[in-house]
């Protein structure tokens, strides 16, 4: 086994795009019990299910019994997620938000974010459950290709932000199992440090480089990332 095992968990993944699909592949391969959903229905996930052994489900059932849920949908789609999404999740479920606000490119104007609310805080408020921000600046292919055993020099690191210390620890351990170091990026109100346009966004550096990039971030959005 190349990576540290944290024990098999039930994981729900909502969104089967590049990030969601590759997390489905890797987490299934690591022995986790993965359910995956998208907006088009389980029948459209047949190939991914056959490839990975993951269970295709509707979005309203993706969190059933899950200890970890990954929400990886466009921000504009977050308000359309089913209500009561986490009612049947495991107690203390850790919810990972991988989302980014792309106002010009995809999502349109979201006033609260334009006025300074962090993207993940906005998502948290809409889904009604605390979130941990992770994977939002990660290249999807890296999830498949770049993982290395713990202790490897230059091991790529990912920033992780969130208010719930226990949930954040679960997420950091899962990322370690995937083959990446992590850097604590603070609480969710500090998660602007890893939003699009910041030095850490898309950064493939090790833990020291990621910590330095987080420290250099400016809260002011550049024109490319404003509506």
N, C-alpha and C positions, 0 to 999 in steps of 0.2 A: 504494500500500500504506500503510495507516494505521499499522501497527505494525512494529516491528523484527522481522525474520525471523532465526531462529537456525539455519535449515537444517532440512530435513525429517528427522524422526525416526520411528522405529517406536515407537508408544505402545500399551500395553495398559491397558485400563480394566476393573477388576473391580467390578461394581456399576453398574447403569443407572438408579438413582433420580434425584433432582433434580440433585445435583451431578455424578454420573457421566454422566447424559444430556446435561447442558449442556456439560461438558468434551468429550464426544464431538462435539457440534455445533461448538464453537469450534475445537478442535484439528484436526478434519477440514477445516473451512473454511480454516484457515491452511496446509493442505497436508501435514499429518502423516499418516502411515499408521497408522490407528487400528483396533485390534481391541477389541471390547467383549463382556463376558460378564456374565451374571447367574445367579442361583440356579435359574432356571426353564428354562434352555436356550436355545440360539440361535434356535429357531423363534419365541420370544416377542419377539425383537428385530428382526423383519422390518421393521416400520414405521420404526424408528430407523435401520436400515441403509439403507433406501431413501431416507430423508430426507437422510442425511449422507454416504453412500458408505463408512461404516465397515464392517468385517467382523465379523459376529456369530460368536462362538466359544464353546466350553465353557470354564469357569473354569480348568481344568487346562492349557489352551493359550493363555490370554490373554497370558502373558508370553513366549511363544516369540519369540526374536529381538529382544525389546523393549529399547530403551535407557532408556525411562521406563515404569514401571508405577504406576498409580493404584489403590490399594486403598480403596474407598469403599463399605463394607458396614457394617451395624450391628455394634457391638462384640460382641454376643452371637453373631454369625455368624462371627467371625474364627476360632475354633477349628475350624470346619467347612470352612475353605478346604483345597484339596487339598495334600497333602504334596508336597515337591519342586517347588513352584510356580515357582521361579526357576531350575530346573536348566537350562532351555534359553533363558534370557534372554541378552541381550548381556553381554559382560564389563563390569563396572562399572555395571550397571543401577542407576538411581536409582529408589527406591520411595517414592512419596508416600502418606502416611497421612492421610486426611481425617476420621478417625473421632472420635466423642465418646462419652463414657460417660454414658448417661441411665438411672441405676439405677431410679428410680421410674417413669419414663415408658415404658421399653422393655426395658432390658438385664438387669434384675435385679441382685442383689448380686454384685460381683466383688471378692473379699476382698483381693487384692493391691493393687488400686487404692484401695479403702477405707483400706488401711493406709499409703498414701502413694506407691506406685509411679505414675509418670506414665502416662497413658492410652496414649500412643504407645510408651513403653518396654514396656508390657504387650503391645501388638500386635506389636512387633518380636520379642519373645521367642516369641510363638506362631507367627509365620510364618517365623522363622529367618533373617531378613535385615534389615540396618539400614534404618531408614526416615527420611524427612524429613516433619515435620508441617507441613501447609499446607492451606488451604481449609477448615479445620474450623469456623471462625467466619464463613465467607463466605456471604452469601445467594445461593442458586443462580441467581436471576434476574439478579443483578449480573454474573455471568460472561458473560451474553449482552449486557447493556445498559450496563454502567458502565465498560468499558474505554476508555482515552484514550491518545493518543500520548505517548511519553516526553517529559518536560519540560513537560507541561501543568500549569499552576498548580492546586493542589488535587487532583491525581491520587490516586485511592484507593490505599491501600497495604495489603498483607497481611503478617502475621508469618510467618516461616519458621524452624523449629527443626530441628536435626539435628546429628549428630556427624561425619558424613562431609563434609568441606569441598568435595570435588569434586562429590558428589551434590547438595549444597545449592546450589552454583553453577548446576548444570544446571537445577534447579527454579526458582531465582530468574530465570534467563534466560527460561525458558518462561513464567513469570508476567508478566514484562516484555512478552513477545510478545503475551500475551493482553490487555495494556493496563493493567497495574497495577504500581505500585512495590512494593518489598518492604522489610521491616525484618528484619535478622538478630536472631532471638529467642534465640540461644544454642544450647547443646547440648540433647540430648533430655531430660536431667534438669532443664532449665529450662523445658521445654515446658508445665509446669503454668501458666505465665503466660498461656497462650492457651486454656486449657480453659474449658468452660462456666461461667458465673458470674463470670468475670474482666472487667475493664474493656475489654479488647480484643475480647472475644467479640461478634461482630455489629457491631463498630465500623467505620464507613465512612470514617474519617478519612484524612488524608494521612500521609506518613511521620513527620512530627513528632508528630502526634496519636497514631499507633500506638506510637511509641517511648515516649511519655509514659504511655500506657495500660499498656504492658508493665511499666514501672517501678513503677506503682501497685498491681500485682497482689498479692493476699494468697494465701499457700499454703493457708490454711484453707478448706475447702469450706463453702459455705453449705448450710443444711438442704435446700434444693430439689435439690441435686446430690449428696446422700448417700443411701445405701440406708436 
